[in-house]
Amino acid sequence: MTLVHTDIRGRVSLGKLLQPERDYRVTLGSHGVVVLEPVTTITDYERAVLANADLVAALDRGRAQAESGQGRITQRRPRSTN
């Protein structure tokens, strides 16, 4: 257990206790209990992609091809210096 002390404005520093770059759902329970629950969030765009089964299948095929070294690699043409 770790004891923390609030500052004059009621704040505590949890940086050393929590995972960096992570989202948390905060719930204030009875008797002032604060619960921080780690969550994974996705954007509306990601949700729309995942809802499209054909698109998910195409992404899976592309990932499998890339992992096996298949696929087409193209090189950019050099820019003209006009």
Order of alpha helices (4+ residues) and beta strands (2+ residues): beta-beta-alpha-alpha
